Amino acid sequence: MPALAGLRLSKSLRRIAAITAVSFLGMLILTFVAWPSPPADARQSEASAPVDDGSLLDAFRHVEAASVSDALEQITGKKMYMTHHMRPIFPTRFAGFAVTVLLKKEPNHDANALAGMLAAIDSGAPNSVYVMVVEDGADIAGMGGLMGTAMSSRNFSGAVIDGGVRDVAYLQKIGFPVYALGIVPSTSVSHYRFAGANVPVVCDGVPVNAADIIVADADGVVVVPRASAAQVLKVAQEMDFKEHSMYATIEKLKSIQEAVKKFGRL
């Protein structure tokens, strides 16, 4: 009898232990299920937080230039976009770090007068954007097919020329993106002298320093000062998220006013 009682007690203890384990597991599952997840926009910000220069550029390639421009104005109080005169030679989208080049108007017969602008290309790193200012150069081609080929071979992201561009058919053929003030057949040779690389310039009215981030798409070109890039990116991503969410709301409610009330974005 004592053995039988002990067996029954042992079975009872095992049953109690099993019930306790199942209850604990159930509570654990409920805890994880009920644990609050971060809001969608917070998850988006965490997922897109850049960890290095490559990730930072990749993130800027996925936001609208218009949102970047708005974010810059909100954060810095400055307009950092180039004018409507700065147009691409074909539809494009890119982001990269600025390599600045300045050409000064100076008639000359010096074979080395423009050597520095070529050296700036040959020393440029992948993901660079060649930002050239041609003094008084709306009708002077700051670059053409040869320079574009060199930039393309070094994996530049693109070029922005405060001046003209030529050899457009060839640049289109190799798919190298260029923004410029116009398309002209002229040359800078014998008319200009190299005045510096990676120096502060003003490109189509916007200050640009070496390593600033250039963001370009169908809406135009925006310059992001390197020091505020991460902050600008975060705000631009939030603006993009709101705007892209608004399209469906506007279509559903057939009211832009209601969408703006809901998302606070215009």
Steps between C-alpha positions, in 0.01 A plus 500: 500500500771757584661426161167551322441827690850613404434418137174698505683793665776484239244507218322795663823693533586435136150613395534820706845567353367448147204734558733762650737478201215532249360801688839670510550439127157641427572814703833538320335479158230749601769738626683496164175530302379792710840673502447835320684531169646835392288717269539441128689824443735420791569156351567668168747745657684222683519288186638783292742646753833528314804340659770612253556723195381233258177443692448875533523551124280201429235645731518839326452323165163380627354833612352772282717804429194712585480344848874556549455864399208544741692331781800728445285811510330376818828415675738770374262772387685508167399424142758250377348409163627610159281694260283373217787578262695199632358214292606141423601383152273197557263394781711385791532463874820490708671597823868538572775696671606827338838542333507872426688664211525870417591649161578871466457685174846584365605496133828310473721277287619288792475127424478428873239762585231238556715210622361531852143429394615169346708410805188551715326227299792256515522540878126472558356207694196289410168671588647845427298773329709735288375850586656748259452876498591668172521873566254679269474172312139441401615475138828319570512120520662413830513132408428257219531138401867450593461630854169316537665174394776551758246571775290201400803269504575613855139437607406862562130542579463791258598858423345842564636777278436870564565554132432306183554141390574349159535155338155432640426213260807313623425572867150363444646196327721410797225598745703752698265749672576871471308807613602827331369845413478410133635306206762683294774397252767735639822428692668640810849442353692828451216691669524381862751412766463244779463684833468219753358161592315408818467868584178675605296600194159647427328281242190655341457715810552224759813471720674164456794363697702189426327186638158666524230262379342577163149358451348517152183368340230612256416800722855643500820516705535551876819549704513348849780631727690195623477599865119495502450209259374243752248740653379615157463141383285404800261792449488444122414132553218595737368751245515240223318245715219743576466621143496152349241395759281795407436394140272212598326716762428774247361248254286335768360821655514701177632788709850641523394718795411196710827330409701807599313514832583136566866501394601865538695495173462703183 
